[in-house]
Amino acid sequence: MSNGSTLSLPEIEDRIAIVRDNIRQLTEQAAAYSGAADEERNAQRIADQEEELKELLAQRDRLTKKKS
């Protein structure tokens, strides 16, 4: 996510919704699959999405504080 682009608040809100849905889907997939390689890959994908979500939430907080 940290590609240097500046997103508007609505764009950030859209991305937050998408990332939350991605995390939900990955969690469901992780529960459905078994095997160490699958579990490790899914855990990394979830961690990546959680990091992106953290960055988006921080961006949203900065934008909403500027408008206050």
C-alpha positions as CSV (number, residue, x, y, z in Angstrom):
1,M,0.0,0.0,0.0
2,S,2.8,2.4,0.6
3,N,3.3,3.3,-3.0
4,G,3.4,7.0,-2.3
5,S,0.0,7.7,-3.8
6,T,-2.5,9.9,-2.0
7,L,-6.0,8.6,-1.8
8,S,-9.1,10.5,-1.0
9,L,-11.2,9.6,2.1
10,P,-13.8,7.7,0.0
11,E,-11.0,5.8,-1.8
12,I,-9.5,4.9,1.6
13,E,-12.9,3.8,2.9
14,D,-13.4,1.6,-0.2
15,R,-9.9,0.0,0.2
16,I,-10.6,-0.6,3.9
17,A,-13.8,-2.5,3.0
18,I,-11.9,-4.5,0.3
19,V,-9.0,-5.4,2.6
20,R,-11.4,-6.4,5.5
21,D,-13.3,-8.7,3.0
22,N,-9.9,-10.1,1.8
23,I,-9.0,-10.9,5.4
24,R,-12.4,-12.6,5.9
25,Q,-12.0,-14.7,2.8
26,L,-8.4,-15.7,3.6
27,T,-9.5,-16.7,7.1
28,E,-12.2,-18.9,5.6
29,Q,-9.8,-20.4,3.2
30,A,-7.3,-21.1,5.9
31,A,-9.9,-23.0,7.9
32,A,-10.8,-25.1,4.8
33,Y,-7.3,-26.1,3.8
34,S,-4.8,-28.2,5.7
35,G,-1.1,-28.7,5.3
36,A,1.9,-26.8,6.6
37,A,2.7,-25.1,3.3
38,D,-0.9,-23.9,2.9
39,E,-1.1,-22.7,6.5
40,E,2.1,-20.8,6.2
41,R,1.1,-19.2,2.9
42,N,-2.3,-18.2,4.2
43,A,-0.9,-16.8,7.5
44,Q,1.5,-14.6,5.4
45,R,-1.3,-13.4,3.2
46,I,-3.5,-12.6,6.2
47,A,-0.5,-10.7,7.8
48,D,0.0,-8.8,4.6
49,Q,-3.6,-7.7,4.5
50,E,-3.6,-6.8,8.2
51,E,-0.6,-4.6,7.6
52,E,-2.3,-2.9,4.6
53,L,-5.5,-2.4,6.8
54,K,-3.4,-0.8,9.5
55,E,-1.8,1.6,7.0
56,L,-5.2,2.5,5.5
57,L,-6.8,3.1,8.9
58,A,-3.8,5.4,9.8
59,Q,-4.3,7.3,6.6
60,R,-8.0,7.7,7.2
61,D,-7.3,8.9,10.8
62,R,-4.9,11.5,9.4
63,L,-7.4,12.7,6.8
64,T,-10.3,12.9,9.2
65,K,-8.2,14.8,11.8
66,K,-7.2,17.4,9.2
67,K,-10.9,18.1,8.4
68,S,-11.8,18.5,12.1
